Amino acid sequence: MSPALSRPSAPPRWQDYVQLLKPRVMSLVIFTAITGLVCADSSVNPILGAIAIFCIAVGAGASASFNMWYDADIDAKMRRTRARPVPSGKVQGSDALALGGVLSMFSVMLLGMTTNWLAAGLLAFTIFFYAVVYTMWLKRSTPQNIVIGGLAGALPPVIGWAAAAGSVPLNAWLLCAIIFMWTPPHFWALSLYTSEDYEKAGVPMMPVTAGAASTRKQILIYSLLFVPLCIVPVFTHLGGLTYLAVAGLGGLVFLVLAWRVFKSRAGEAAGERNDDGLYDVKGGSKDARNLFAFSILYLTLLFATLLAEHALGLPPVGVL
């Protein structure tokens, strides 16, 4: 990592510090953590439940702040990330590091004191895994960075479940496994039409090291593993009939889109984006863009359905 970039020419705004927390990523963390908490089907004091979700969100923000501090040098080279607070000079790297440290300690200690130390320990591990294992090691050393590193993004529902129930049974880890297996096809679809950014920054994403064709093949393989996994909650009494319909029909669409990516030439032409937008791409990469966009919708629908079924007390398939 290079030293902190240019010193801010003006005092940072509070909005700049909010951006250090990656609010878009945080919103997904909050959503999946709430799903885990509700699916635990445990009696939770609403105030303590809200505090638990707040702590998980703050922990995610701490991880993001560490990431923005350490990755400032490569963020400055990529179109998608060059406007972030540290590479753009709005916030000093040392401030991002300090913010990450303070938020980490605060979130872990508060979660432990208000719920239980199992949830707090899982949150501490998640922050460490994202900030150290993924950001400082995997991201710059292996094309499997997003596969292994995906564990950090997959753990929030487990933490939410632990906060509610004080334990992490098979179904909690099943939620984790779904997000974990979703991550490679989701991010590799994105990387197919942003590979020039990663290559310029020296990040060994799969299209950069193995080529577009190999990446498209691996997207299909992971999709074939991911979609059946999404049906498993029906057999473990976690999901009901509505979930089965959403997982099945959505999974078919997911596989069709993955197949189209496999048969396309996405990632083989330079400069396939029209501008800085993630969704405004040229013809050759539209199949990858479509899979990337639908993958977000599909994961959201899966967790929203589980959340609704458990919140409404709908019976799982196995007890109908």
N, C-alpha and C positions, 0 to 999 in steps of 0.2 A: 504494500500500500504506500502511496506517496504521501508526503506531509499534507496538512490541511491546505486547501486551495486558497485563492485570494481572500484577503481580509474584507469583511463586509464594508461597503462604502457608506452605508446608512444603517442605523440601528434596526435589528430584526423586528418584524411585526409578529404579533401573536399568531397570525395565520401561518407564518413560516414554521413555527414550532409545531403547529397542528400537522402540517405536511410531513414533518419528520416522522410522525406516527403512522404514516400510510393509512389514512382513514378508509380508503376503499377495501384494502386487505382486512382492516380491523372490522369492517361491517360483516364480512364473511365469517370471521372468527367469532364474532358475537352471535351470529345466527346459528352456526353449528354448535356453539357451546350451549345456547339456550335449548336446542334440540336434545342434546345429551342430558341436560338437567331435567327436562320434562319427561323424556323417555325412561328415566330411572324409576318413574312412578313411585317416588318417595314423598312423604309429607315434608315439605320444605317451607319454613317461614318466608313469606314473600320478601321481606326486607333483607333477610340473609341471602336469599336467592339472587336478589338484585345486586347485592354487594359482591357475590361470587362472580356474576357476569361482568360487573364493573372491573374486578381485579383481573379477570382473564383478558378483558379488552386492554387494560393498562399494560399488562404483561406483553401483549402483542405489540403495543406501541413502543415499549422498551426495546423489543427485538428489532423493530423497524428502525429505531433511532441508532442502535448499534450498527445495523446494516448500512445506513446512510453515511455514518462516520467512516466505516472501513472501506466502503466501495466508492468513495467520492472520486477517486482517480478514474475508475472505469465508467462511472456514471457520466462523467464529463465528456466521454467520447461517443456516447450513444444518443441518438435522437430521442428515444423514448424516455430517457432519464436525465438529460443534461439540464433540464430546468428545475431539478430538485434543489432544495434549499442550500445544501453544502456545495455541490459543484458550481452552482450559479452564483455563489458568493454571498448569499443572503444570510447564512448562519455559519459560524465557525465550526470546524470539525470537532474541536474540543468541547464546544457547547453541546453538540449532538451526543458525544460520548458521555458527558456528565448527565445529560437528561436520561439517557438509557440506563445508566447506573442507578440513579435515584428512583426512577419508575420501577425498575426491577425489584429493588429491595422493598419498596413500598407495597407493590402488588402481591409479592410472595408472602410477606409478613402479615398483611391484612387478611389475605385469604386463609392463611393458617390459623389466625386467631379467631376468625369469625365462622369458619366452617370446619375444616379438618386439615391435618398436616399431610395426608395423602394427596389431596388436591393441590396443596401448596407445593409439595415436592414435585408433582407432575408439571406444574407451571414453571418451577425453577428449571427443571430439566428441559422443557420446551424452549425457554429463553436461551439457555446455554447451547442447545442443539442448533438453533437457528443462527445465533450470533457467532458461535465459535466453529462448530462442526461444519455447518453449511457455508456461512459467509466467508470465514477465514481459511477454510481448508477445501471443501468439496467444490465450491463454485469455480475456483481457479485451477483445479488440478485434474478433474475427471469429467468426461461427458455424461457420466452417471450422476452428476451433481443434483439434478432435479428429481431423480428417482429416489436416491437415499435421503436427500434433503427434504423431500416431500413429507417425511415423518413429522416435521415441526408443524406444518400446516394441517396435518391430520389429527393432531392430539387434542385440540380444543373440546370436541364433544366428550372425550374421555375425562378431561378435567371437569367439565360441567357435570357429568354423571357422578364422578367421585365427590364433588362438592355436595351433591344432593343425597347420595346414598352411603358415602363413606367406603365404597368398594368399587371395583371395576370388573364386572363380569364379562362373559363372552360377547354379549350384545354391545357393550360399550366399545370393545375392541373391533367389532364388526363395523361400527360407524367409522372408526379410525381407518380400517382397511379399505372401505369404499372411497374415502377421500384420497388415501395413499395411492390406490390404483388409478384413480381419476387424474391425478397430477401429471403423469408422463404424456398421455395423449393430449391433454389440455395445453401444456406448456410447449410441447414439441410442435403442435399445430401453429402456435404463435411464433415459435423460433424459425419456422420455415420461411416466413416472410419478414423476419427481422434479423436474419442471420448475418447480414452485412454489418449490423451494429455490433453483434457479439464478436465477429471476426476482427473488426477494427479495435475493439477493446481487449482482445486477447482472451476472451472467455471461451472455454472449450465446450460450447453447446453442441449437441449431437449433429446438427446439419454442418457445422464447421469442421468437426473432426471426422465424421463418418460419411458425410455427404447427404444430399437431399433424398436420394432413392432409399438409402438405408434407413433414414429417419421415417420416411413414409411407411416403410415395411414395419418398423417397430411400433409406430402409432397403431397400425392395424392389429398387431399381435397383442398389445396392451389393451386395446379396445375389446378384443375377443375374450380377454380374461376379465376385464372390468364389468362388462354388461351382465354376464351370469352372476357375478358376485353381488350385484345390486338386487338380485332376486332372493338371495339367501335369507335376508331378514324375515321373509314370509315363513320360512321353515323353522326359524328360531323363535317364533311368536313375537317378534318385534314389530312386524308390519302386517297390515290387514289387507282386505280386498282392494281398497282404493290404492294403497301403496303398490300392490301387485299390478294393477292396471297401469299406473304411472311408470313403474319400473320397466314393465314389459314393452309397452308401446313406445315410451321414450328411448328404451334401449335399442329397439329396432331402428329408430331414426338415427341414433348415435352410430350404429354399425353401418348403416347406409352411407352416412357422411364420412366415416373412416375409410370405407371402401373407395369412395370417390377420391379421397385424398391419396390413397394408395395408387390408384390408376391415373392420377394427374401428374403434372410436372411441376407441382408447387415446390418452390425453393430453388429452382434451377436457373432462374433468370435474375440478374442483378437489378437492384433498385425497384423491387416489386411493389413498394408502397408509393402512393401518390403524394402523401404529405406525412405529417407527424402522427396522424390518427391511426389507431390500431385496427380500424375496420375499413378504412379507405384504401383498398389495394387494387392492383391491376388484375386483369383476367387470369393470369397464370396462377395466382395465389388465392383466388376466391374460394376454392374448395377447402383450403386450410383455414381461411378466415371463417367460413361457415361452421366448420367443426369447432373451432375455438369459441365462437359465440354460442353455439348450441350447448357445448359442454357446460358452460356457466348456467344456462337455463336448466339443463337436465339435473345437475347436482342440486340446484335450488329447489326444484320441484320435488326431488326425492326427500330432502330433509324437511321441506314444508309439509309434505304429506304425512311423514312420520310425526312431526310436531302436532299437526291437527288431529291425527288419530288418537294420540295419547292425551292431548288436552281435552278432547271431547269424550274420552273414555270408550272409543270404539273397540270392539273385540278383535283380536288377531285372528288370522285365518284358521289357526289350529284349534280354536275353541268354538267355532261357529256350529 
